[in-house]
């Protein structure tokens, strides 16, 4: 199931590091255009989230990846980009079904980014 133009898109990622997490950014582009950055917000228990609402059009192809920086003195960087293939989705036409809550949201949950395993210097 792909997201539609009618509902918000939630993208979540779990980010953990022994020294703490300074920031998590989501980089995205639409239809192969320029990369744009959104700061992800810590919601709870190391889960960071960004919400897109009324940003994309029907048939848009959205690609994205994550960049996290730890809170150590060296500010190590970890990038999760699906081995250079990026993550992505295509915006579908609106469906007219209604969920039990009267609306449908599209939530993408991706694997945990562990800064300790792949560190790069800032």
Phi, psi and omega in degrees: 000127179262155176293161179239175178284348187273344189226153177296153177246122178256127175242120183245148173211140176267127182232125181227149174200143181299328181270358183099169182243124179280312181201155174226126179240144173252125175256133181219156173217153182245128177054039176076013181284200181286149178286137174239154184242139172234131174288129177273144183258135176289121181262309177185154173045049177068015178264122178255147187217147169228145181238129174252130178221125179058037180257326188250157177252163178305137179074004174296138174256116185252127175245148180205163174208170184243147173227122180240143178237131181278174185259021178282172178300324182276349180049063179293148183245139173232134179243130176246105185230023179058045180055042177084356179270346182065163173265160180189170176202164177242135179284126181266169173290152181299141172260151184258011175285154180237132180283180181298335181263003178087000177206165180234135173242152178252120183242125175254124178240125184247166181302156179297137172265117178253110183297335183291338187271326180227097182249138175232148178284146179294000000 
